[in-house]
Amino acid sequence: MEVIKPPIPIVPTKPGYPFEFSPKPTKLSTIPLFSDSHLDKLCKKGRLSEAILALDSIAVRGCKVKPRTYVNLLQSCIDTKSVKLGREVHARIGLLEYVDAFVETKLVSMYAKLCYLDDARRVFDEMRERNLFTWSAMIGGFYRAKRWEEVLELFLLMMKDDGIVPNQVLWPKILEACGNCKNFEMTKVVHSMVIRCGFSCSIRVNNSIFDVYVKCGKLDLAKRLFENMDKRDVVTWNAVISGLCYTGQVKEATKLLDKMREEGTEPGLLTWNVLIASCSNLGEIDVAMGLMKEMESFGIAPDVFTWTSMISGLAHNNSRDQALDFFREMLLAGVNPNAVTVTIAASVCASLRSLNKGIEIHAFAIKMGLIDNVLVGNSVVNMYSKCGQLEAAQEVFDTIKDKNLYSWNSMIGSYSQAGYCDKACELFMKMQESDVLPNVVTWNIMILVHIQNGDEDQAMDLFQRIEKDNKFKRNTATWNSLIDGYVHRGDQGRALEVFRQMQSSGVIPNVDTMLSILSACTSVLAARKVREIHGCVLRRSLQSGNSVANLLLDTYAKTGIMKYSKNIFDIMSSKDIITWNSIITGYVLHGLSTIALYQFDHMKKSGMKPDSNTLVSVVDAYSLSGLADKGELAFSSMTEEYGIDPSLEHYSAMVDLYGRSGKIREAMDFIEDMPVEPDSSIWEALLTASRIHRNFRIFVHALNHLLELEPGNHLIQRLRGQVDALIGKKSEIDSKMRKLEKESSTIRNMGQSWIELNNRVYTFVAGDKSKPHLYPWLHGIPKSLSKSDFCDGLCFEEEDSEEIGGVHSEKLAIAFALVEFPKKGQCIRIVKKLRMCEGCHETAKYISMAYRCEIYLNDSKRLHRFSKGKCSCRDYW
């Protein structure tokens, strides 16, 4: 028997669905008698294979099958999602001399609904006659596949070729395609057709038009349409409220609730959720909470979406503790969280580094059966990693069945951040053997891993291979990984070099680039580089948001250009707590304590609540001003007024406060009464106080504690050696001095100074004889400034005196600047790793007055700004 092929090629467009014909025709005598009704019953029972066999039986006996039967068969194929059986039915339809248009339409619908759009289009194009239902089936298929451009293309063909007008079911689909394509011109065309075709009174169609205008950013047109609508349903109100929220007009959207009720439409759960979610996303948390309470007062219980919106809003607006409180309230209200809720809660625990709460979230996820969800699993892995529990993170990672790219990248990144480079490399190798291949993010992490591990060659090899071997294009994040790695290693020069290479390669820096490279520019020598980076920020329009502006403000202060910090602060339209902290800290750094305290008052008046960092700077400002009593009050207010528990940084600031005021005994008592164990910063603050005020007993006491905490610190050992020499402990001196002699080259290198002049950095060491012409100039400085006679024999310095080691490096650097590059009103910038001695400090003050210059000097203790014979440290460092 000759087999006739169907009118279109039966070629599957999806893998895994091979076309198979029915079994070979059965002998006529063995075929049972079937009817259309029997066929229908088989379809209803889902016995499709038997139904197709029955179809063959009817055909062989020469009986005709009703079109409705074919339609039922195709519908059954749709219901069971069986394209294989659908193709077999299609093959039988292809044998018919005449195919009913209704059957052809159903055939198009079957392929379209099962997402075989190419097959649907082939059947569609072969049809002799197409009606509204056929076009709707075809457009519906592309609509479900979100192929919006093709939806609009089919719509135009329908109107042009067949002159068929959409109905009120099809118009919304066409309009949604316009909105998703952001095609405003097509929207206007469709809107005019809607009016001409008499559908302007359809609420459903009008709602769709309104939604499109909002998506296209034409809110004025949307409002005008809303006001002109004769009838509005809850969908209409939800659309206008959603549209206003979408464009940030939450207050106006909230006002519509009353108007909605006035017109007899009660807001439903969806309406409230849209408003609450929008307020939460925009940071209007108080408004969102008020809406949630109002919603409950109308008898509408918040659902999981409501609670999740609130928890997400709190988490993203620095109210993480409150977010976890809401999570607990949600459970008490009897609402079960979904995967998104648990993911957010675990992420909050990660941000707070709250291990105990994170373990509770993990246990809850297991109990609810959500831990298998890859989003939940990833967030729990991240939580354990951020809390330093990498073994627990690895255990959870191992249990994730369907690991995605984020799973692998998160775990590799966690090992990288914790410094376990070998573990990161091992996991990277396993990833390459898995079903999930590394992407450019993975390679970026590995570049950072190798740089941080000191393996620059391997990092550069990966940097080169990323495009050659893997066909990935190096992106901004790739360059950022190199820059971050060098910054992490303290190699600021190389980081800046890579930054310049990045720009010359045509790669555009982003905000992360700026944040990373600015963190490499915190010394006074980097002032020119900071201005260069600032120019790049402005050219690339990267100043939006506070993160870059805040860091620029802070960096300019650290590089000694406080006026630029002030300019940035003044022009910032929105100031967060970091902005205020940066400007206050900057003024303290420059010794401008009065202005710092003024800014603190201004900050409180603006409604900004101080945080832990603010109060450290405030205590420092009172310390600089000599206002010990007010400093004590500020310290007390931390807990009483702001609910902040003091940290070691606050305690260190208080020791400094007492020390500056000469209250050494009070400083000792304060340390003894501390509820926490003092660390090195506390004893260093006491050491400074006792050194400045010549309290030998307290100096030795602080020094001994520092030796216990840092036995390998040779600078502390050196100071101890000076103490032993003073009191005549020869037995101890001999061994210590022999050790110090071995380390003399290290100390000499640490005592280096660097100066930046005319965009070039010069290096000097103590006793440097390479520039002998500087010494006559230095001899002109009053010798009394360099002598330590005023120290009463109690000067303890980190480097040898000039009588032993030669002229100190910072003094040579200042001389070089004034001899080689003399100019009026000069600004000299120097960096020194060791604490500058008292003699050099007095010399710098004298030179700033005598030569009318400004000297910015970063030593190991602080930034010194010498001007008009005074220093910003007020002779306490």
ZAMARGU-4260 file (C-alpha; in steps of 0.2 Angstrom, whole numbers, plus 5000, padded with zeros to 4 digits):
<rodrens>
0) 5000/5000/5000 | 5007/5017/4995 | 5010/5029/5010 | 5005/5046/5006 | 5015/5060/5015
5) 5007/5074/5025 | 5006/5091/5017 | 5021/5097/5028 | 5037/5088/5033 | 5036/5080/5050
10) 5052/5085/5057 | 5053/5088/5076 | 5060/5105/5081 | 5064/5100/5098 | 5077/5087/5103
15) 5071/5071/5111 | 5055/5069/5102 | 5059/5057/5087 | 5044/5055/5075 | 5037/5037/5075
20) 5022/5031/5064 | 5009/5019/5072 | 5012/5001/5071 | 5011/4992/5054 | 4993/4991/5048
25) 4984/4977/5056 | 4975/4964/5045 | 4957/4970/5041 | 4949/4954/5049 | 4958/4958/5066
30) 4953/4976/5067 | 4938/4979/5079 | 4924/4990/5074 | 4925/5008/5081 | 4915/5023/5081
35) 4917/5042/5084 | 4909/5041/5101 | 4920/5026/5106 | 4935/5037/5100 | 4929/5051/5110
40) 4928/5040/5126 | 4946/5034/5123 | 4952/5052/5122 | 4943/5057/5138 | 4951/5042/5147
45) 4968/5047/5140 | 4971/5031/5130 | 4978/5040/5115 | 4988/5026/5108 | 4972/5015/5107
50) 4962/5031/5100 | 4975/5032/5086 | 4973/5013/5082 | 4954/5016/5082 | 4957/5030/5070
55) 4966/5018/5058 | 4952/5005/5060 | 4939/5018/5055 | 4949/5024/5040 | 4953/5006/5034
60) 4934/5002/5034 | 4931/5017/5023 | 4921/5027/5036 | 4923/5045/5038 | 4929/5053/5055
65) 4920/5068/5060 | 4931/5084/5062 | 4925/5086/5080 | 4934/5069/5083 | 4950/5075/5076
70) 4949/5091/5086 | 4946/5080/5102 | 4961/5069/5098 | 4972/5085/5096 | 4965/5092/5112
75) 4970/5076/5121 | 4988/5078/5114 | 4988/5096/5121 | 4982/5090/5138 | 4995/5076/5139
80) 5009/5087/5131 | 5012/5073/5119 | 5019/5080/5103 | 5024/5063/5097 | 5005/5057/5097
85) 5000/5074/5090 | 5012/5071/5075 | 5004/5054/5072 | 4986/5062/5072 | 4994/5075/5060
90) 5000/5061/5048 | 4982/5054/5048 | 4974/5071/5044 | 4987/5073/5030 | 4979/5058/5021
95) 4962/5066/5020 | 4956/5074/5004 | 4948/5089/5013 | 4953/5095/5030 | 4941/5106/5039
100) 4947/5123/5044 | 4942/5120/5062 | 4954/5105/5062 | 4968/5114/5054 | 4966/5128/5067
105) 4967/5115/5081 | 4982/5108/5073 | 4991/5125/5073 | 4985/5127/5091 | 4992/5110/5096
110) 5009/5114/5089 | 5009/5132/5096 | 5004/5127/5114 | 5017/5113/5114 | 5030/5126/5109
115) 5034/5119/5092 | 5032/5136/5084 | 5041/5132/5068 | 5029/5117/5065 | 5014/5128/5069
120) 5020/5141/5057 | 5022/5129/5043 | 5004/5122/5045 | 4998/5140/5047 | 5006/5145/5031
125) 4999/5130/5021 | 4981/5134/5026 | 4969/5139/5013 | 4957/5148/5024 | 4962/5157/5041
130) 4950/5165/5053 | 4951/5174/5069 | 4954/5158/5079 | 4968/5153/5068 | 4977/5169/5070
135) 4973/5169/5089 | 4981/5152/5090 | 4997/5157/5080 | 4999/5174/5090 | 4995/5165/5106
140) 5010/5153/5103 | 5022/5167/5100 | 5015/5177/5115 | 5018/5162/5127 | 5035/5160/5120
145) 5038/5179/5123 | 5043/5182/5105 | 5036/5199/5106 | 5042/5206/5089 | 5034/5191/5080
150) 5018/5194/5089 | 5017/5211/5082 | 5023/5205/5065 | 5008/5192/5064 | 4996/5206/5070
155) 5000/5217/5056 | 4999/5202/5043 | 4982/5198/5051 | 4975/5215/5048 | 4984/5218/5031
160) 4982/5201/5022 | 4965/5194/5030 | 4957/5210/5036 | 4953/5201/5053 | 4951/5212/5068
165) 4957/5206/5085 | 4944/5202/5099 | 4945/5208/5117 | 4955/5193/5121 | 4968/5196/5108
170) 4970/5215/5109 | 4978/5213/5127 | 4991/5201/5120 | 4996/5213/5106 | 4997/5227/5118
175) 5008/5218/5130 | 5020/5214/5115 | 5020/5233/5112 | 5025/5236/5130 | 5038/5223/5131
180) 5046/5229/5115 | 5045/5247/5122 | 5037/5252/5105 | 5028/5268/5109 | 5024/5271/5090
185) 5016/5254/5088 | 5006/5257/5104 | 4999/5273/5097 | 4994/5264/5081 | 4986/5249/5091
190) 4977/5262/5102 | 4969/5271/5087 | 4964/5254/5080 | 4956/5249/5096 | 4945/5265/5095
195) 4941/5263/5077 | 4936/5245/5079 | 4924/5249/5094 | 4934/5242/5108 | 4937/5258/5118
200) 4924/5253/5130 | 4932/5237/5135 | 4939/5238/5152 | 4951/5223/5149 | 4958/5232/5133
205) 4959/5249/5142 | 4968/5241/5156 | 4981/5234/5144 | 4983/5251/5135 | 4986/5259/5152
210) 4999/5246/5156 | 5009/5249/5140 | 5009/5268/5142 | 5017/5265/5159 | 5030/5253/5152
215) 5034/5266/5139 | 5036/5279/5152 | 5021/5289/5146 | 5013/5291/5162 | 5004/5307/5157
220) 4995/5298/5143 | 4991/5284/5155 | 4983/5296/5168 | 4973/5304/5154 | 4966/5287/5148
225) 4962/5283/5166 | 4952/5299/5169 | 4942/5296/5153 | 4938/5278/5157 | 4919/5276/5159
230) 4921/5260/5169 | 4935/5254/5180 | 4937/5238/5189 | 4949/5232/5202 | 4962/5227/5188
235) 4961/5246/5182 | 4964/5252/5199 | 4978/5240/5202 | 4986/5245/5185 | 4986/5264/5189
240) 4993/5261/5206 | 5006/5249/5200 | 5010/5262/5186 | 5012/5276/5199 | 5023/5265/5210
245) 5033/5259/5194 | 5038/5277/5191 | 5042/5281/5210 | 5026/5291/5214 | 5021/5280/5229
250) 5013/5294/5239 | 5001/5298/5224 | 4997/5279/5222 | 4993/5278/5241 | 4981/5293/5239
255) 4971/5283/5226 | 4966/5270/5239 | 4953/5282/5246 | 4947/5287/5229 | 4946/5268/5224
260) 4934/5265/5239 | 4924/5280/5235 | 4920/5273/5218 | 4914/5256/5226 | 4930/5246/5223
265) 4938/5238/5238 | 4957/5236/5237 | 4961/5218/5236 | 4977/5208/5242 | 4986/5212/5225
270) 4983/5231/5227 | 4990/5231/5245 | 5005/5220/5239 | 5009/5231/5225 | 5010/5247/5236
275) 5019/5238/5250 | 5032/5231/5238 | 5035/5247/5229 | 5037/5257/5246 | 5049/5243/5252
280) 5059/5244/5236 | 5060/5263/5237 | 5066/5263/5255 | 5050/5270/5262 | 5049/5257/5275
285) 5039/5267/5288 | 5026/5270/5274 | 5026/5251/5270 | 5023/5246/5288 | 5009/5258/5289
290) 5001/5251/5274 | 5003/5234/5281 | 4994/5238/5297 | 4980/5247/5287 | 4978/5232/5276
295) 4975/5221/5292 | 4963/5234/5298 | 4952/5230/5283 | 4952/5212/5287 | 4965/5207/5273
300) 4979/5195/5280 | 4996/5198/5273 | 5002/5183/5263 | 5019/5177/5260 | 5022/5190/5246
305) 5018/5204/5258 | 5030/5198/5272 | 5044/5194/5259 | 5042/5212/5252 | 5044/5219/5270
310) 5059/5208/5274 | 5067/5212/5258 | 5064/5231/5260 | 5071/5230/5278 | 5086/5220/5272
315) 5091/5232/5258 | 5089/5248/5269 | 5101/5243/5283 | 5088/5237/5295 | 5094/5219/5295
320) 5090/5215/5313 | 5072/5221/5310 | 5071/5210/5294 | 5075/5195/5305 | 5062/5201/5318
325) 5049/5202/5304 | 5054/5184/5298 | 5050/5178/5316 | 5033/5187/5316 | 5029/5179/5299
330) 5031/5162/5307 | 5021/5167/5322 | 5007/5173/5310 | 5006/5156/5303 | 5013/5161/5286
335) 5025/5148/5278 | 5040/5157/5270 | 5044/5152/5252 | 5062/5150/5245 | 5064/5168/5241
340) 5060/5173/5259 | 5072/5160/5266 | 5085/5166/5254 | 5084/5184/5259 | 5084/5179/5278
345) 5100/5169/5276 | 5108/5183/5266 | 5104/5195/5280 | 5112/5183/5293 | 5127/5183/5281
350) 5128/5202/5281 | 5126/5203/5300 | 5139/5188/5302 | 5126/5181/5313 | 5131/5163/5314
355) 5118/5157/5327 | 5103/5165/5318 | 5110/5158/5302 | 5110/5141/5309 | 5092/5143/5314
360) 5087/5148/5296 | 5097/5133/5289 | 5087/5121/5301 | 5071/5129/5296 | 5075/5127/5277
365) 5078/5109/5280 | 5062/5107/5290 | 5052/5115/5276 | 5060/5105/5263 | 5067/5121/5254
370) 5086/5117/5256 | 5086/5107/5239 | 5081/5124/5231 | 5097/5130/5223 | 5094/5148/5228
375) 5092/5143/5246 | 5107/5132/5246 | 5118/5146/5238 | 5112/5158/5252 | 5116/5146/5266
380) 5133/5143/5258 | 5136/5161/5258 | 5130/5163/5276 | 5142/5150/5282 | 5156/5157/5272
385) 5154/5175/5278 | 5153/5169/5296 | 5170/5160/5293 | 5163/5143/5294 | 5170/5136/5278
390) 5168/5118/5282 | 5150/5120/5285 | 5148/5130/5269 | 5157/5116/5260 | 5145/5103/5267
395) 5130/5112/5262 | 5138/5115/5245 | 5141/5096/5243 | 5122/5093/5246 | 5116/5105/5232
400) 5110/5093/5218 | 5109/5105/5204 | 5123/5117/5207 | 5123/5132/5196 | 5137/5144/5191
405) 5133/5155/5206 | 5135/5139/5218 | 5153/5136/5211 | 5158/5154/5210 | 5152/5158/5228
410) 5161/5143/5235 | 5177/5147/5226 | 5176/5165/5230 | 5173/5161/5248 | 5190/5151/5249
415) 5198/5165/5240 | 5192/5179/5252 | 5197/5168/5267 | 5215/5166/5259 | 5213/5147/5256
420) 5220/5149/5238 | 5224/5130/5237 | 5206/5125/5241 | 5200/5138/5228 | 5211/5131/5215
425) 5206/5113/5219 | 5188/5117/5218 | 5191/5126/5202 | 5198/5110/5195 | 5183/5100/5200
430) 5171/5113/5192 | 5180/5110/5176 | 5176/5092/5177 | 5157/5095/5182 | 5142/5099/5170
435) 5144/5117/5175 | 5158/5126/5165 | 5167/5141/5172 | 5162/5158/5166 | 5171/5174/5165
440) 5167/5178/5183 | 5175/5161/5189 | 5191/5166/5179 | 5191/5183/5187 | 5190/5175/5204
445) 5205/5164/5200 | 5215/5179/5194 | 5212/5187/5211 | 5216/5171/5220 | 5233/5170/5212
450) 5237/5188/5214 | 5233/5188/5232 | 5243/5172/5234 | 5258/5181/5227 | 5258/5171/5211
455) 5258/5185/5199 | 5265/5175/5184 | 5250/5162/5186 | 5238/5177/5187 | 5244/5185/5172
460) 5244/5168/5163 | 5225/5166/5167 | 5223/5184/5162 | 5230/5180/5145 | 5221/5163/5143
465) 5204/5170/5147 | 5201/5175/5129 | 5213/5163/5120 | 5207/5146/5128 | 5190/5150/5134
470) 5183/5162/5121 | 5178/5174/5135 | 5180/5192/5132 | 5189/5201/5146 | 5177/5213/5154
475) 5179/5227/5167 | 5178/5214/5181 | 5193/5205/5174 | 5203/5221/5175 | 5196/5225/5192
480) 5202/5208/5199 | 5220/5212/5194 | 5218/5229/5202 | 5210/5222/5218 | 5224/5209/5219
485) 5238/5222/5219 | 5229/5233/5231 | 5226/5218/5243 | 5245/5215/5242 | 5249/5233/5245
490) 5257/5236/5228 | 5248/5252/5224 | 5260/5257/5210 | 5256/5241/5200 | 5238/5243/5204
495) 5238/5261/5196 | 5249/5254/5181 | 5235/5241/5178 | 5222/5254/5179 | 5230/5265/5166
500) 5233/5249/5155 | 5214/5246/5157 | 5210/5263/5150 | 5222/5262/5136 | 5215/5245/5131
505) 5198/5253/5128 | 5190/5245/5143 | 5178/5257/5152 | 5180/5257/5171 | 5165/5256/5182
510) 5161/5260/5200 | 5169/5245/5207 | 5185/5250/5198 | 5185/5267/5206 | 5182/5261/5223
515) 5196/5249/5221 | 5209/5261/5214 | 5204/5275/5226 | 5208/5263/5240 | 5226/5262/5233
520) 5228/5281/5235 | 5228/5285/5253 | 5245/5293/5256 | 5249/5311/5253 | 5260/5306/5238
525) 5244/5301/5229 | 5236/5318/5228 | 5239/5320/5209 | 5233/5302/5205 | 5217/5305/5215
530) 5214/5321/5204 | 5217/5310/5189 | 5205/5297/5195 | 5192/5310/5200 | 5193/5317/5182
535) 5189/5299/5175 | 5174/5298/5187 | 5167/5314/5180 | 5171/5309/5162 | 5162/5292/5164
540) 5148/5299/5174 | 5152/5287/5188 | 5148/5300/5202 | 5129/5295/5204 | 5126/5287/5220
545) 5136/5290/5236 | 5149/5276/5236 | 5161/5284/5224 | 5158/5302/5231 | 5161/5296/5249
550) 5177/5288/5244 | 5183/5303/5235 | 5179/5314/5249 | 5188/5302/5261 | 5203/5300/5250
555) 5206/5319/5246 | 5206/5321/5265 | 5219/5307/5267 | 5230/5315/5253 | 5230/5332/5262
560) 5217/5341/5250 | 5204/5345/5263 | 5196/5359/5252 | 5192/5346/5238 | 5184/5335/5252
565) 5173/5350/5257 | 5168/5354/5239 | 5162/5336/5236 | 5153/5336/5253 | 5144/5353/5249
570) 5138/5348/5232 | 5131/5331/5237 | 5112/5331/5236 | 5110/5316/5247 | 5122/5313/5262
575) 5122/5296/5271 | 5131/5291/5287 | 5147/5287/5278 | 5147/5305/5270 | 5145/5313/5287
580) 5158/5301/5295 | 5171/5305/5281 | 5169/5324/5282 | 5170/5324/5301 | 5185/5311/5301
585) 5194/5322/5288 | 5193/5338/5298 | 5199/5328/5313 | 5214/5321/5303 | 5219/5339/5298
590) 5218/5345/5316 | 5202/5356/5313 | 5193/5349/5328 | 5181/5364/5329 | 5174/5362/5312
595) 5173/5343/5315 | 5162/5346/5330 | 5152/5359/5320 | 5148/5346/5307 | 5143/5333/5320
600) 5130/5346/5327 | 5124/5349/5309 | 5123/5331/5306 | 5112/5328/5321 | 5101/5343/5316
605) 5099/5335/5298 | 5091/5320/5307 | 5105/5308/5304 | 5109/5297/5318 | 5127/5294/5323
610) 5135/5277/5322 | 5149/5269/5330 | 5162/5277/5318 | 5155/5294/5320 | 5158/5293/5339
615) 5176/5288/5337 | 5179/5304/5327 | 5169/5314/5339 | 5179/5308/5354 | 5195/5312/5344
620) 5189/5329/5340 | 5186/5333/5359 | 5203/5326/5362 | 5211/5338/5349 | 5202/5352/5357
625) 5208/5348/5374 | 5190/5346/5380 | 5191/5330/5390 | 5175/5332/5400 | 5165/5334/5384
630) 5174/5319/5377 | 5169/5309/5392 | 5151/5314/5389 | 5151/5309/5371 | 5158/5292/5376
635) 5144/5290/5389 | 5131/5295/5376 | 5135/5280/5365 | 5126/5268/5376 | 5114/5279/5385
640) 5108/5290/5370 | 5112/5279/5354 | 5112/5261/5361 | 5130/5258/5354 | 5141/5246/5363
645) 5159/5253/5364 | 5172/5244/5354 | 5191/5244/5356 | 5192/5258/5344 | 5182/5269/5356
650) 5192/5264/5371 | 5208/5268/5362 | 5201/5285/5358 | 5197/5288/5376 | 5215/5283/5382
655) 5221/5296/5369 | 5209/5309/5376 | 5216/5307/5393 | 5233/5306/5387 | 5232/5323/5377
660) 5225/5331/5393 | 5240/5325/5403 | 5228/5314/5414 | 5240/5298/5413 | 5233/5291/5429
665) 5215/5293/5423 | 5220/5284/5407 | 5228/5269/5417 | 5212/5268/5428 | 5201/5268/5412
670) 5211/5254/5405 | 5210/5244/5421 | 5191/5246/5421 | 5188/5241/5403 | 5176/5226/5402
675) 5186/5219/5387 | 5205/5214/5386 | 5215/5229/5380 | 5224/5226/5363 | 5239/5234/5355
680) 5230/5250/5350 | 5226/5253/5369 | 5244/5251/5375 | 5251/5261/5360 | 5239/5275/5365
685) 5246/5274/5383 | 5264/5273/5376 | 5261/5289/5366 | 5254/5298/5381 | 5268/5293/5393
690) 5281/5297/5380 | 5274/5314/5377 | 5272/5318/5395 | 5289/5310/5400 | 5281/5297/5412
695) 5294/5284/5412 | 5285/5271/5424 | 5269/5271/5413 | 5280/5271/5397 | 5288/5255/5403
700) 5272/5247/5409 | 5264/5250/5392 | 5280/5244/5383 | 5280/5228/5392 | 5261/5224/5387
705) 5265/5228/5369 | 5280/5216/5370 | 5268/5202/5376 | 5256/5205/5362 | 5269/5208/5348
710) 5285/5199/5353 | 5291/5199/5336 | 5290/5218/5333 | 5308/5224/5332 | 5303/5242/5334
715) 5295/5238/5351 | 5311/5228/5355 | 5321/5243/5350 | 5312/5255/5362 | 5314/5242/5376
720) 5332/5241/5372 | 5333/5260/5375 | 5324/5258/5391 | 5336/5244/5397 | 5351/5255/5392
725) 5344/5270/5402 | 5342/5259/5418 | 5358/5250/5415 | 5352/5232/5412 | 5368/5227/5402
730) 5364/5209/5402 | 5348/5211/5393 | 5355/5225/5382 | 5369/5215/5374 | 5358/5202/5367
735) 5345/5214/5361 | 5358/5226/5353 | 5366/5211/5344 | 5348/5207/5337 | 5345/5225/5333
740) 5362/5226/5324 | 5356/5212/5313 | 5340/5221/5309 | 5348/5238/5306 | 5346/5237/5287
745) 5328/5233/5290 | 5326/5248/5302 | 5335/5259/5290 | 5324/5254/5275 | 5309/5257/5286
750) 5316/5274/5290 | 5315/5279/5272 | 5306/5294/5266 | 5298/5297/5249 | 5294/5314/5242
755) 5284/5318/5226 | 5289/5333/5215 | 5284/5337/5198 | 5275/5320/5196 | 5291/5310/5201
760) 5294/5301/5217 | 5311/5303/5226 | 5318/5291/5240 | 5329/5296/5254 | 5337/5286/5268
765) 5345/5293/5285 | 5363/5299/5282 | 5361/5299/5263 | 5377/5307/5256 | 5371/5305/5237
770) 5366/5324/5237 | 5380/5333/5247 | 5374/5350/5241 | 5359/5349/5253 | 5370/5349/5269
775) 5375/5367/5268 | 5357/5372/5268 | 5353/5360/5282 | 5367/5368/5292 | 5357/5384/5291
780) 5343/5377/5302 | 5345/5382/5321 | 5354/5367/5329 | 5344/5368/5344 | 5329/5361/5334
785) 5338/5345/5330 | 5345/5342/5348 | 5336/5332/5361 | 5342/5342/5376 | 5324/5347/5380
790) 5320/5329/5382 | 5328/5327/5399 | 5336/5311/5393 | 5319/5303/5391 | 5317/5303/5372
795) 5313/5286/5365 | 5313/5285/5346 | 5311/5272/5333 | 5327/5276/5324 | 5344/5281/5328
800) 5348/5299/5333 | 5356/5310/5320 | 5373/5309/5329 | 5373/5290/5326 | 5363/5287/5310
805) 5365/5304/5301 | 5352/5316/5296 | 5335/5309/5295 | 5327/5305/5279 | 5312/5317/5280
810) 5323/5332/5284 | 5334/5328/5268 | 5318/5326/5258 | 5312/5344/5264 | 5329/5351/5260
815) 5328/5343/5242 | 5311/5351/5239 | 5317/5368/5244 | 5334/5368/5236 | 5330/5359/5220
820) 5312/5366/5217 | 5311/5383/5226 | 5295/5392/5224 | 5284/5403/5234 | 5270/5395/5244
825) 5276/5378/5240 | 5266/5362/5246 | 5278/5348/5251 | 5272/5330/5252 | 5282/5316/5261
830) 5278/5299/5267 | 5289/5290/5280 | 5286/5273/5287 | 5293/5276/5305 | 5286/5289/5318
835) 5296/5305/5315 | 5306/5310/5330 | 5303/5326/5340 | 5318/5335/5333 | 5312/5333/5315
840) 5295/5338/5320 | 5301/5354/5327 | 5312/5357/5312 | 5297/5355/5300 | 5287/5367/5310
845) 5301/5380/5309 | 5303/5377/5290 | 5285/5380/5287 | 5286/5397/5296 | 5303/5402/5289
850) 5299/5397/5271 | 5281/5400/5271 | 5277/5383/5264 | 5265/5369/5269 | 5272/5352/5273
855) 5261/5336/5273 | 5270/5321/5281 | 5262/5304/5283 | 5272/5294/5296 | 5267/5278/5305
860) 5256/5287/5317 | 5246/5300/5308 | 5245/5314/5295 | 5255/5329/5300 | 5251/5346/5292
865) 5264/5359/5295 | 5259/5377/5292 | 5264/5394/5299 | 5275/5385/5312 | 5261/5374/5319
870) 5257/5355/5316 | 5239/5348/5315 | 5244/5335/5328 | 5246/5349/5340 | 5263/5341/5345
875) 5255/5325/5351 | 5258/5309/5340
</rodrens>
